[in-house]
Amino acid sequence: MTRGAGGGRVLWVTGGGSGMGRAAALSAAASGWKVAISGRRPGAVTAAADDVRQHGGDALEVPADVRDGRALSEAHERITAVWGPVAGLVVSAGLNAPRRSWSDQSVDEFADIVDTNLTGVARVVDLVLPGMRSAGGGDIVVISSRSAWRFSPGAGAAYMSSKAALGMLVASLNDEEGANGIKACHLCPGDVDSDFLALRPNVPDAEQRVEMLNPADVARSVQFVLDSPRHVRIDELVISPVGQR
């Protein structure tokens, strides 16, 4: 494998066992990053790491649920013990539920969605910031949703609220940590053909899916952010399939 912009630096990808996170991990590894992969499902994490290695990249499995602070801390400790400080972070873990309207949603599910989509992001970011500060810089890409950028009927109050809040989380990072060389991007993809669609009340069919973005499209956008020069910060990036309203 030809080493690219990553230059052997360490990238941690959460939600990396499938979909956009897995695609981002593969893309980053191809660009020379050493990629640590986290996710809720150990089997999927191992399969993603094996895929990276089969393509000639360096991968480390660190299964962890972003709702579990202790597991995340242990994952971070293992990454730094094996490879050193985390230079880049791609947060892709996300959650939604089929019951999304005010008339049928569960408050417990609402809290779980917010814990995954918002608080889980803060947990991971908080772990990597000290190392990035010491190193004099770092790259953070928060894979959010078009629902954070524009009202999306049917996405659900919990999902939209948690994703919209990520915009302010990223803005606060750039405001406070820019002086330390740390930059963050709020990446907002539209409809993506992935396993996540199974959580919709009405699961899209094959004809609808072919019109959507695919995980590789999102991975290219992540890589664009990671490859940007050190003096360039991409605060927010929205990508949508042609025709999405």
Secondary structure, 3 states (H helix, E strand, C coil): CCCCCCCCCEEEEECCCCHHHHHHHHHHHHCCCEEEECCCCHHHHHHHHHHHHHCCCEEEECCCCCCCHHHHHHHHHHHHHHCCCCCEEEECCCCCCCCCCCCCCCHHHHHHHHHHHHHHHHHHHHHHHHHHHHHCCEEEEEECCHHHCCCCCCCCHHHHHHHHHHHHHHHHHHHHHHHHCEEEEEEEECCECCHHHHHCCCCCCHHHHCCCECHHHHHHHHHHHHHCCCCCCCCEEEECCCCCC
